[in-house]
């Protein structure tokens, strides 16, 4: 089954992740060292990330998925 790619949603998610990362003063390198997740392509909105990857990102920033998606909707 081919992945469905909603570019508008991916951009909203990407911008929200980038905003949270910058507000917490975490560099891309620090995030990678701590989690093993490369955020650069995710933050560009070019990667259709899995829900488990998004959950790991949210856990790193000590927030739940519901809180994250509330931010996405608020900023979108």
KOLLUM-771403 format. One line per field, with one value per residue: x, y, z of N, C-alpha, C, O in turn. Coordinates in steps of 0.02 Angstrom, whole numbers, plus 32768, in hexadecimal, padded with zeros to 4 digits. Last residue first. Layout:
KOLLUM-771403
n.x = X; ...
n.y = Y; ...
n.z = Z; ...
ca.x = X; ...
ca.y = Y; ...
ca.z = Z; ...
c.x = X; ...
c.y = Y; ...
c.z = Z; ...
o.x = X; ...
o.y = Y; ...
o.z = Z; ...
//
This chain:
KOLLUM-771403
n.x = 7F9F; 7FAE; 7F47; 7F6C; 7FE5; 7FB9; 7F6F; 7FD3; 8013; 7FAF; 7FA3; 8022; 8072; 8119; 81A8; 81F8; 81FA; 8175; 8175; 81CA; 817F; 810E; 814A; 816A; 80E9; 80B3; 8134; 8141; 816C; 81D5; 81D8; 81D7; 8246; 8248; 8271; 82F3; 8326; 8320; 8342; 8351; 8398; 838D; 8402; 8437; 83CD; 83CD; 844C; 843A; 83D8; 83CE; 8359; 830B; 8286; 8265; 8293; 8236; 81BE; 81D6; 81E4; 8163; 811A; 8149; 811F; 8095; 8082; 80B6; 805C; 7FE6; 800D; 8025; 7FFF; 8012; 8002; 8065; 801F; 802A
n.y = 8525; 8534; 84E1; 8465; 8451; 8451; 83DC; 8380; 8385; 8356; 82D4; 829E; 82F3; 8320; 8326; 831D; 8293; 827A; 82AF; 8252; 81DE; 81FE; 8201; 817A; 8146; 8179; 81A3; 8229; 824F; 82D5; 8359; 83BF; 83E6; 8398; 8320; 833D; 8351; 82EF; 824D; 81FC; 81DB; 8223; 826C; 8288; 82D4; 8343; 8378; 839A; 83FC; 843E; 848B; 84F1; 84EF; 8535; 84DA; 8471; 84B3; 84D4; 8454; 8421; 847F; 8468; 83E1; 83ED; 843D; 83E7; 837C; 83BD; 83D7; 8357; 82BF; 822C; 8182; 80FD; 806B; 7FC5
n.z = 8285; 830B; 8339; 8303; 8347; 83CB; 83C7; 83AE; 842E; 8483; 844F; 8467; 84F2; 851B; 8527; 84BC; 84B0; 848E; 840B; 83CD; 83DF; 8392; 8314; 8309; 830A; 8296; 8220; 81A8; 8116; 80F9; 80E1; 813C; 8179; 81EA; 81AF; 818D; 8215; 8278; 8290; 8329; 8397; 840F; 8430; 83B3; 837C; 83D0; 83B6; 832D; 8334; 83DD; 8442; 847E; 8484; 8413; 83B2; 83C2; 83A5; 831D; 82E4; 82F8; 82AC; 822B; 821A; 821E; 81AC; 8149; 8151; 8126; 80A2; 806B; 808B; 803D; 8059; 801E; 7FD3; 8000
ca.x = 7F90; 7FDD; 7F49; 7F2D; 7FE3; 7FE7; 7F4D; 7FA3; 8037; 7FC9; 7F6A; 800D; 804B; 80D4; 817C; 81E7; 8239; 818F; 814C; 81DB; 81C2; 8107; 812E; 819F; 8117; 8097; 8104; 8157; 812C; 81D1; 81E4; 8197; 823C; 8239; 822E; 82C2; 832F; 82E9; 8359; 8322; 83A6; 8355; 83D6; 8460; 83E2; 8392; 843C; 846C; 83CB; 83E8; 8378; 8353; 82A9; 8250; 82B5; 827D; 81C8; 81C8; 821C; 819E; 810D; 8152; 8166; 80B7; 806B; 80D5; 80A3; 7FEB; 7FFA; 805C; 7FDB; 803A; 7FDF; 8058; 8045; 8000
ca.y = 8519; 8558; 8527; 8485; 8451; 8485; 841B; 838F; 8397; 839A; 8301; 82A9; 82BE; 8332; 831E; 8360; 82B7; 8263; 82CD; 8299; 81E3; 81F2; 823F; 81AC; 8133; 8190; 8175; 8204; 8239; 828F; 832D; 83A6; 8403; 83DF; 8325; 8331; 8381; 831E; 8285; 8212; 81B4; 81F9; 8255; 8263; 8294; 8319; 8360; 8369; 83BF; 843D; 844B; 84FB; 84CB; 8550; 851A; 8465; 8495; 8507; 8484; 8400; 8478; 84A9; 83F4; 83C5; 8454; 8429; 8371; 83A4; 840E; 8387; 82FE; 8264; 81BF; 812E; 80A9; 8000
ca.z = 823F; 82E0; 834E; 82EF; 82FD; 83B4; 83D9; 8379; 83F0; 848C; 844E; 8422; 84D3; 850B; 8561; 84D2; 84BC; 84CE; 8440; 83CE; 83FD; 83DA; 8330; 8309; 833F; 82D5; 823E; 81E3; 8131; 810F; 80A7; 8124; 8137; 81F2; 81CD; 8157; 81DF; 8272; 8268; 82F6; 835B; 83F9; 8466; 83E4; 835E; 83CB; 83F9; 8342; 830F; 8398; 8431; 8470; 84B9; 8453; 83BB; 83CB; 83E7; 834F; 82E2; 8316; 82F3; 824A; 8217; 8250; 81EE; 8155; 8160; 816B; 80CE; 8072; 8090; 8055; 8046; 8052; 7FCF; 8000
c.x = 7F60; 7FCD; 7F75; 7F2D; 7FA5; 7FE7; 7F78; 7F79; 8005; 7FEC; 7F7F; 7FD1; 8038; 80B2; 8135; 81B3; 822B; 81CF; 8165; 81B5; 81D8; 814A; 8124; 8186; 8153; 80C5; 80EB; 8120; 813B; 818D; 81DD; 819D; 81F9; 8230; 821A; 827B; 82FA; 82ED; 831E; 833F; 8378; 8365; 83A3; 8433; 8409; 83A4; 8400; 845D; 83FB; 83D4; 8390; 8378; 82F4; 8274; 82A4; 82A3; 8212; 81D5; 8213; 81D8; 8148; 8149; 8173; 8100; 808F; 80C1; 80C7; 8034; 8000; 804B; 800F; 8010; 8005; 8033; 8033; 802C
c.y = 8549; 8552; 8551; 84CF; 8475; 848B; 8456; 83CC; 83AA; 83B2; 834A; 82D9; 82D0; 82F6; 8337; 8360; 82FC; 8288; 82B9; 82BC; 822B; 81F7; 8238; 81ED; 8162; 817D; 8192; 81D7; 820B; 8281; 82E3; 8377; 83ED; 8403; 836E; 8335; 8378; 834B; 82B4; 824F; 81C7; 81CA; 8221; 8245; 826A; 82D5; 8331; 834C; 8388; 83FC; 844F; 84B9; 84CC; 852E; 853A; 84A6; 848B; 84EE; 84BA; 8430; 8456; 84A6; 8436; 83D9; 842F; 8444; 83B3; 8398; 83F8; 83C1; 8334; 82A4; 81F9; 816A; 80D8; 803E
c.z = 8224; 8296; 831F; 82FF; 82E5; 8368; 83C3; 8388; 83B9; 844C; 8457; 841F; 848C; 84EB; 8553; 850A; 84D8; 84E1; 8485; 8406; 8401; 83FE; 837C; 8327; 8343; 830F; 8280; 81FE; 816D; 812E; 80B9; 80E9; 811A; 81B0; 81D3; 8172; 81A8; 8234; 825C; 82D2; 8321; 83BF; 844F; 841A; 8390; 83B0; 83F8; 8387; 8323; 8376; 83E9; 8466; 84B0; 848E; 83FE; 83D8; 83F4; 8396; 8317; 831A; 8316; 8296; 823A; 8254; 8226; 819A; 816F; 817F; 8116; 80A1; 809F; 8052; 8065; 8035; 8007; 8000
o.x = 7F4E; 7FE9; 7F64; 7F15; 7FA8; 7FE8; 7F5E; 7F61; 800D; 7FE5; 7F65; 7FCD; 803E; 80D3; 8118; 8196; 824E; 81D9; 8169; 81D2; 81F7; 814E; 8130; 81A9; 816B; 80C7; 810A; 80E4; 8141; 8178; 81E0; 816D; 81E4; 8214; 81E2; 824D; 82D8; 82BB; 82EE; 8353; 8378; 8344; 838F; 843C; 83FD; 838D; 83FF; 8461; 83E8; 83C2; 8369; 83B0; 8319; 827E; 82CF; 82CE; 822B; 81F5; 8243; 81FA; 815D; 816C; 81A2; 811C; 80A5; 80EB; 80F1; 8048; 801C; 8077; 8023; 8000; 8015; 8043; 7FFA; 805A
o.y = 8546; 8576; 8589; 84F8; 849F; 84C1; 8488; 83EE; 83DE; 83EB; 8376; 8302; 8309; 82CC; 835D; 8394; 8314; 829A; 82E3; 82E3; 8240; 8212; 8267; 820D; 8172; 81A1; 81BF; 81E5; 81CF; 82A5; 82B7; 836D; 8405; 843A; 8380; 834A; 83A8; 8369; 82A2; 8280; 81A5; 8197; 81F6; 820C; 822D; 82A1; 82FE; 8310; 834E; 83CB; 8461; 84B0; 84AC; 854D; 8557; 84A9; 849B; 8510; 84CD; 8434; 846C; 84C8; 843C; 83E0; 844E; 8460; 83B5; 83A8; 841D; 83D9; 833D; 82BC; 81F8; 8181; 80DA; 8044
o.z = 81E9; 826D; 830E; 82D7; 82B8; 834C; 83A9; 835A; 8399; 8438; 8435; 83F1; 8477; 84CC; 857A; 851A; 8505; 851A; 84B2; 842B; 8433; 8435; 83A1; 834F; 8379; 8342; 829D; 81F5; 8165; 815C; 808D; 80C4; 80E5; 81AE; 81C2; 814E; 8196; 8221; 8239; 82F3; 82EE; 83B6; 8477; 842F; 8395; 83C9; 8419; 8391; 832A; 8397; 83BC; 847F; 84D6; 84C2; 841E; 8404; 842B; 83BE; 8339; 834D; 834C; 82BB; 8261; 828A; 8256; 81BD; 819B; 81B7; 8140; 80C4; 80D9; 801B; 80A0; 7FFE; 801E; 8029
//
